[in-house]
Amino acid sequence: MSIKGKTIIITGASSGIGEATAKKLSQEGANVVLSARREDRLNSLKKEIEQNGGKALVIPGDVTNKEDFKKIVSLTLEEFGGIFGIINNAGLMPLSYVKNLHVEEWDKMIDVNIKGVTNGVAAVLPTMMEQKSGHIINISSSAGRKYYPGGAVYCATKAAVKMFTEGLRAELAPKFGINVTSIDPGFVSTELTDTITDEEIQKDMEPMFKDLTPLEAQDIADAIFYSLSQPKRTNINDVYIMPTEQQQ
């Protein structure tokens, strides 16, 4: 199925997977709505997309703020008249050992990684149910399938996203024609690890990923496009994508 002319909201679009996905989908003819907190990065991305013949709309926002999401949906509908998809991509990964009690970081992960997804779904769902169509893609992680050192809270948030996604698919796909997909990457070369402040886990991670060739954000963007471009009869439930060399 072609996504040409279809409108897709992307959160966390200022870098990494979100940025790569915006470029990929716009190249395939989609109208992309770029949202994140760093407006300057979004505007630069919009300029690049438009120079390459694509269409982009910048709407800065914080995924933990329900009112910001209402604004994103309202302005998207005003500009493009509909919403085909949303990529709930915004996320944080400040890994730490539980014993070190980085409680404020736990809270931020829960707010962004879980509530950011539920807020996004709640914002677009009325439009998609009325249309009897749409596609919700939530970025989970291989960490949602198995624990790895320092990831107790992060893994828990991504496991929650996976189960929420499966619940959405079961409730929405048969009745409203809304497809739902979980994308579960392993280690990806992005800014995600920049949020880690726990010095102990930073030291322990060095040998873990020293000789690993990570995935690139483009690999995940390609998986997202694959999921979006399937015929309406086909729902890609889950895409589990790992670096060839990653063991955990």
N, C-alpha and C positions, 0 to 999 in steps of 0.2 A: 504494500500500500504506500502510495506517495504521501509525504508530509508537506508537499509544496502548498504554501498558502495557509497552512495550519498554524495556530498560535500556541506557543509553549512557554510557560513560566519556568525560570531556572533560579533557584536560590543558591547563595554562595557562588555567584557567577563572577566574582572579581578575580579569581585565581583557580589554579588546579583543575580538577574535574569539571567544575562549573564553567570555567572559561573555555576549556577544550570542547565541552558539549555545546556551548553556545555557538562556537565557530563551526562545528560539524553540522549542527542542525540548520544553521543559517545557510551554509553551503548547499544543503539539500532542499532549500527553498522555504523553510519555515520562518514565521515571524517569531523572533525570540524576545522575551521580556526578561531583562537582566536585573536581578535584585541582590543586594548585599549591603553592608554598611559603608564600604569604601567607594563613595560616589565617583571620585576621580578615576579609579581603576575601571569602573563601569563605563564611564564616558569615553575612556580610551578604547575600550573594547567595542563599544557601539560605533565609534569612528572607523575602526578597522573593519568591522563587519559591513558597514555601509560603503566603504571604499571598494569592497569586494562584491558589491551588488546586492547585499542582504538587507533585511529590515530588522531593526532593533529598537526597543523602547527601554529606557532606564528608569527604574523606580526604586530608589534606595529604601531599605527597610531592615528591621531587626526581626528575625523569625520568632523570637520569644514574645513579640508584641502583637496581639490579635488585631489591634487597630491598624497597624502597619500592613498586615495581610489584607484587611478589608480594602485599604487604599490600593494595594497592588491589583486586586481583582477588579475594583471599580474602574481604575484607569485603563486596565487592559481591555475590559469590555467596551469602554468608551472609544479606545483607539482602534481595536480590531474586531469588535462585535461578537466575539466568542472565545472560548478557551478549550483547545483540544487536549492539552497536557500540562502537567506540572512535574518538575524534577526537584524533589525535596532532597537537596544535596548539602546544604549548610551543615557543618559539623565541627566538633572539637575533639582533640585526642591528647589531653595532658596526662599521659600515663604516669602512674605512681604506685608504690607499694602501699597497701591499705594501712599498714602499721605507721606510716609516716603522716597519716591524717591530713591530707590535702583536701579538707572538707569543702572549702569554697570552690575548688576546681571540680569536685564531684557534682556540686550543685549546678555549676555552669554547664557541665556535660549533660546532665539530666534535662536542663532547660532547653539547650540548643538541640541536642541529638534526639530527644524524644518529643518534647513539647513543640519544638520547631516543626517537626513532621506532622503532628496532630493538628497544629494550628493551620498549616498549609492545606491539609486535606479538608478541614472544616470550612476554610475560606472558598475553595473551588467547588465543593461538592454540590451546593444548590444549583449552580450553573450546569454542571455535568449531568445531574439527575434530570433537569429540565430538558436538556438536549438529548438525553438517552444515549450519550456517547462520551468518550473521553479516555484518557490514559493517565494514571497516577504511577510515577516511578519514585521509589524511595531508595536512597543509597544507604544500604546496611554495610556489612563488612564480613570477611571471613571470621572476624572476632566475634560475630554473633553466633557462630557455630561452635567455637571452642575457645577456652581461656588461654591466654599466654601471659607471661610474667609482667606484672605492673598494670594489667588490663582489667582488673576485677570490675571496676565501675564502667569503664569504656565498653567492655564486652557485654555487660548487662544492658547498657543502653542500646547497643546494636542488636542484641537478641530481642529486645522489646520492639524495635523497629521491624524485625523480621516477622514476629508474631502478629503485630498490628497489620502489617501488609497482607499476611495470609487471611486475616479476618476481613479486611477490606475486599479482597478478591472474592471470598465466599459470599459476602453480603451484597456486593455491588455488581459484579460481572453478570450473573444470571438474570438479575431483575432489571438493571439499568443499562446494560451494555457498556459498562465502564471497565476497561482492562486495568489490571494492577500488577506491577512488577517490582520485585526486590533485586537490586544489584549488589552483589557481595564480593567486593574486591579483596585480594590480599594486599601486600605491601605495595603502595603506589608512590612514585616520586612526586610529592607535592609539599606544600607548606605545613601540612598537618602536624608533623613532628616538631615544628617550631614552638608549639605551645607547651612542650614538656619542660617543667621546672625542677622536677625531682632529680637531683644530681646522682642519686644511687641508681635509678633506673637508666639514666643517660649512659652511665658507665657500663652497666650490664648489657645494654642494647648494642654497643659497638661491635662485639664479636658476633652477635646474632645476625647482623645484616652486613657485615664487613665484605663478604665475597658474594653477596646477592645482587643480581641484576633485577631491579624493581620493575614493576609495570609503569608505563607512562600514562599520563592523564588521557591521552588520545585513545589508548586501548579501551578505557572505560567509556569514553564518548562513543566509540564504535559499537560497543555492546548496547548502549542506550539507544542508538539509532536503529540497530537491529531489532530491538524489542518494539520500538515505536512503529516500525515499518511493516510489521506483519499484518496479514489480512484480519479483518474484524473478528472472524470466527476463531482466531488463534490468540490465546493469552499466554505469553511467556511469563510463567510464575516467578522464576528465580534464575538469575545468571550468576554462577559461582566462578570467578575468574582469578587465577593465582599465577604469580611468577613461576616459571618453570623450575627455578632453583630453590623456591621457598619450601621448607620442611614443616614449620609450625603454622 
